């Protein structure tokens, strides 16, 4: 069964993707899964960014997240293999991997166990996939094996076809990794990857810099290709052209962020959130002195430069040693509303957002909008908020330093919404309205609609309107795909 086509690339939904995966499994045609670099432990890794900042451009700290990640790739390419491996090992220590990412891989392993995917091609260098398959005992029960390109021969990789995961750039744990893969130098492997990727495939978290060596392995054959990432593919790129030729579909924005997508897909396919907890071994965050002493352009060693940096505090979510997502409760209220959370100091941004949302509501394109201005005089304040929280389908956060430091937001609003989001019941949309510490907050796993480096307050009026329009369109899409 194919995604309905309109003769061109179209936006899809998690519900449609889930139905497609069910249909393919029912006829014994599981989907190939491509895990790009945005699904791994290096993407958004603040430890990696700290270590490599001195090797990147002077404007590194002001760059958008994807641009930072791309510059890190360039910096790592310029290092000798020994230093590169040391940096990567330090960045991929246990304390640097968010609980939410480990949970997503545990849920992915359960989807593999249920037969929704067959072969996995991963461009990640970490061991998250390998550990998840081991913890789910997939090697024992399904014969699933992880093959490492550069360690395992091409013959072994191809022989494992059908129930295998291929880490195409290697593995830091196995101390074998490459960032300069050229498939033209290995035509045997290139042909095999082309054969895999010409079939039905789901592409998650593709990065145009880190994953570029595999871009031309995607053929233009007429099989379904689904692209899922917060950022759409670069227009004119080989992957974008392939997506168009194959009349594929895409999902972008906050709901396409890897952790959120896997949580929601898991619940849609298996009927309930994962109940198996993910245990995190306690341990200190990596320190600068653990990294090799490589001279920076300023003349200081990186260890000297980073020694003065404060270790970033883990968010409350990452401090938990066990994360267990509970199952749905019977009798829970139907979720239909749009809940807006904001600080009173940011009221003008609420007004700007409401201009867009109220228009869509009046047209019947979205449901009821709720914010604390709706609480009538004499009403029981706490009861009103609790009712709004339990009936929220979408939650929009107007994030600023006042928002992040608000006791009522942190103690009353965020906990139930985060819990519901990890259960796949609520879609969270964060808008950074003023400069703040968003990347250290519990909202970090749910990527903001605008880059934290470019808050609304720093944009020109017409640029602000574009962000509000994107929020409105995202909300409209969520209700259109319900």
ROLOMI-476102 format. One line per field, with one value per residue (C-alpha): z, x, y; residue number from 0. Coordinates in steps of 0.05 Angstrom, whole numbers. Layout:
residues N
Z	Z  ...
X	X  ...
Y	Y  ...
i	NUM  ...
This chain:
residues 482
Z	0  -19  8  -34  -89  -121  -173  -128  -60  -5  70  109  181  234  228  153  163  216  171  114  159  182  111  89  148  133  65  93  63  121  108  104  158  146  211  194  238  269  305  341  403  369  342  391  436  476  498  426  411  470  451  378  382  378  314  280  253  300  291  314  377  336  285  279  306  238  218  283  270  199  224  275  218  181  244  257  185  194  255  256  269  340  364  327  362  430  419  397  456  504  471  472  545  583  616  549  521  539  571  518  463  497  508  434  415  464  431  362  383  402  332  302  345  318  246  221  195  165  148  181  151  204  194  270  304  374  403  417  365  383  457  443  401  454  511  471  459  385  367  407  385  314  293  288  281  277  222  224  157  161  211  179  107  51  45  118  111  50  78  137  90  116  191  201  221  184  215  150  180  234  310  362  412  364  351  276  243  181  160  89  59  -17  -46  -114  -82  -62  -120  -88  -26  -68  -110  -48  -15  -80  -83  -11  -18  -83  -44  5  55  115  123  193  214  150  155  89  113  155  112  44  22  18  -17  -87  -65  -66  -134  -171  -174  -163  -92  -32  2  66  94  167  201  234  174  103  52  17  -47  -109  -70  -98  -41  -53  -127  -112  -64  -119  -173  -128  -111  -38  24  81  153  182  241  316  307  261  314  324  397  390  324  351  414  374  322  376  409  342  320  386  419  482  503  521  591  595  633  607  661  659  694  738  721  716  653  610  629  585  615  589  518  480  484  414  403  385  339  402  423  483  485  481  551  578  542  566  637  656  626  675  665  638  689  668  660  712  660  647  722  729  734  707  657  652  607  636  595  578  634  623  622  603  574  499  477  428  453  438  504  503  560  568  619  631  612  542  532  468  436  456  422  359  358  372  310  268  308  318  243  233  290  260  194  230  213  285  352  414  438  513  553  623  600  590  666  686  750  808  774  811  779  791  768  703  687  703  657  601  610  607  544  505  438  422  471  448  493  486  515  548  611  649  622  643  713  726  785  761  692  719  774  745  669  644  682  656  586  581  607  556  500  515  514  445  468  459  407  437  398  428  402  429  439  478  490  543  565  523  508  582  593  595  528  492  464  429  379  377  315  310  326  398  370  333  382  360  395  350  285  240  240  174  198  262  222  183  248  273  205  210  279  254  194  239  284  224  196  262  262  188  200  263
X	0  29  20  -34  1  -16  40  89  123  72  71  50  31  52  -16  -6  65  40  -15  36  83  25  4  74  84  18  44  112  147  179  208  281  301  354  379  415  463  406  383  449  486  530  474  460  516  539  602  622  607  649  708  708  689  761  770  709  694  694  618  607  568  517  504  439  441  449  504  542  536  563  623  639  642  692  734  736  756  817  843  888  850  876  855  788  772  790  743  687  695  693  630  594  603  542  528  525  469  398  351  299  346  359  285  272  321  289  222  253  279  208  184  239  218  147  172  159  230  281  350  375  428  456  506  515  581  553  529  457  428  474  457  382  383  423  377  316  351  339  402  378  305  309  382  391  464  500  552  607  634  710  711  663  677  629  613  592  551  513  505  467  416  345  356  415  437  495  536  563  613  638  634  671  663  698  750  738  704  710  682  710  674  674  628  661  723  680  634  613  586  557  516  490  468  435  396  372  354  316  262  210  248  237  293  299  344  384  440  464  536  549  507  525  569  506  462  475  460  386  358  298  260  185  182  156  207  189  233  226  267  255  290  267  319  359  323  360  400  404  361  307  307  300  243  208  222  194  134  153  127  159  146  183  180  175  136  190  244  271  252  183  171  192  150  88  100  111  45  8  34  34  -25  11  75  136  133  204  245  312  364  419  484  503  569  602  595  658  708  754  817  794  804  870  911  907  927  872  880  886  949  915  903  831  836  861  806  750  776  745  678  625  598  528  476  433  360  313  291  363  377  328  361  299  248  183  128  61  5  -59  -110  -181  -231  -181  -212  -211  -155  -178  -154  -94  -60  -15  35  71  98  59  122  113  40  54  79  16  -24  17  6  -69  -79  -59  -92  -159  -166  -158  -206  -259  -251  -262  -191  -168  -201  -211  -152  -139  -94  -99  -136  -196  -202  -263  -267  -290  -269  -225  -158  -124  -184  -189  -116  -120  -180  -144  -81  -118  -156  -96  -80  -27  14  49  104  127  196  238  279  216  180  237  241  166  146  75  98  152  110  39  40  104  104  36  49  118  91  34  83  127  64  48  -16  5  48  93  112  163  174  235  210  269  342  342  373  327  381  387  312  267  240  305  286  228  262  237  204  256  330  345  400  348  291  229  254  316  277  249  174  164  210  170  106  138  151  80  54  96  67  -4  9  39  -22  -68  -31  -38  -113  -118  -82  -119
Y	0  67  136  171  210  276  275  311  309  321  329  268  253  203  168  158  132  83  57  48  8  -36  -50  -68  -115  -149  -171  -189  -128  -92  -23  -6  45  97  130  194  234  275  211  199  220  272  317  373  347  408  372  363  436  459  415  437  510  534  493  525  594  655  660  588  606  647  593  553  482  448  496  482  408  417  457  403  353  397  406  331  317  360  322  262  197  189  258  252  187  217  277  232  184  243  270  203  187  164  231  267  223  247  198  216  192  125  116  129  74  26  39  32  -37  -57  -36  -79  -138  -131  -135  -64  -56  -102  -75  -12  34  81  137  146  132  118  51  71  25  -33  -27  -22  -85  -122  -99  -122  -190  -183  -221  -281  -279  -251  -261  -185  -166  -99  -97  -45  -21  -22  -79  -128  -148  -129  -203  -206  -143  -168  -238  -208  -178  -181  -176  -130  -61  -30  26  53  103  56  57  98  42  -6  49  47  106  148  216  213  153  153  100  106  74  14  -3  -69  -34  23  -26  -61  4  27  -38  -28  45  38  0  25  67  112  164  193  251  260  312  344  348  286  240  270  210  167  218  191  120  138  120  149  83  88  61  99  143  180  235  254  308  375  408  392  369  423  444  419  368  296  272  325  308  234  248  287  234  179  224  213  246  285  305  364  410  394  329  303  310  239  227  256  219  151  159  177  123  70  87  90  21  -16  18  41  76  35  7  -17  34  59  58  110  95  154  186  254  296  296  349  388  357  289  313  316  380  408  479  528  588  632  593  562  488  466  436  502  539  493  484  551  533  512  442  448  423  365  379  348  298  276  271  214  146  113  138  99  123  100  71  108  115  95  150  204  267  273  319  373  441  484  503  565  573  639  688  752  791  762  781  820  756  720  775  767  692  697  741  681  627  663  671  596  581  627  589  523  498  488  475  516  558  563  610  637  700  653  643  682  724  680  615  565  580  513  473  513  501  427  418  455  413  346  367  394  364  416  458  521  549  621  611  665  671  692  630  584  614  615  571  562  540  493  462  462  465  433  366  339  365  334  268  270  288  227  185  213  247  320  355  408  470  517  588  623  695  724  701  646  580  536  484  468  461  400  424  413  343  376  422  493  520  575  571  593  636  678  692  730  793  795  790  844  851  814  758  753  745  688  651  661  638  575  561  571  525  472  473  471  410  374  382  365  300  279
i	0  1  2  3  4  5  6  7  8  9  10  11  12  13  14  15  16  17  18  19  20  21  22  23  24  25  26  27  28  29  30  31  32  33  34  35  36  37  38  39  40  41  42  43  44  45  46  47  48  49  50  51  52  53  54  55  56  57  58  59  60  61  62  63  64  65  66  67  68  69  70  71  72  73  74  75  76  77  78  79  80  81  82  83  84  85  86  87  88  89  90  91  92  93  94  95  96  97  98  99  100  101  102  103  104  105  106  107  108  109  110  111  112  113  114  115  116  117  118  119  120  121  122  123  124  125  126  127  128  129  130  131  132  133  134  135  136  137  138  139  140  141  142  143  144  145  146  147  148  149  150  151  152  153  154  155  156  157  158  159  160  161  162  163  164  165  166  167  168  169  170  171  172  173  174  175  176  177  178  179  180  181  182  183  184  185  186  187  188  189  190  191  192  193  194  195  196  197  198  199  200  201  202  203  204  205  206  207  208  209  210  211  212  213  214  215  216  217  218  219  220  221  222  223  224  225  226  227  228  229  230  231  232  233  234  235  236  237  238  239  240  241  242  243  244  245  246  247  248  249  250  251  252  253  254  255  256  257  258  259  260  261  262  263  264  265  266  267  268  269  270  271  272  273  274  275  276  277  278  279  280  281  282  283  284  285  286  287  288  289  290  291  292  293  294  295  296  297  298  299  300  301  302  303  304  305  306  307  308  309  310  311  312  313  314  315  316  317  318  319  320  321  322  323  324  325  326  327  328  329  330  331  332  333  334  335  336  337  338  339  340  341  342  343  344  345  346  347  348  349  350  351  352  353  354  355  356  357  358  359  360  361  362  363  364  365  366  367  368  369  370  371  372  373  374  375  376  377  378  379  380  381  382  383  384  385  386  387  388  389  390  391  392  393  394  395  396  397  398  399  400  401  402  403  404  405  406  407  408  409  410  411  412  413  414  415  416  417  418  419  420  421  422  423  424  425  426  427  428  429  430  431  432  433  434  435  436  437  438  439  440  441  442  443  444  445  446  447  448  449  450  451  452  453  454  455  456  457  458  459  460  461  462  463  464  465  466  467  468  469  470  471  472  473  474  475  476  477  478  479  480  481
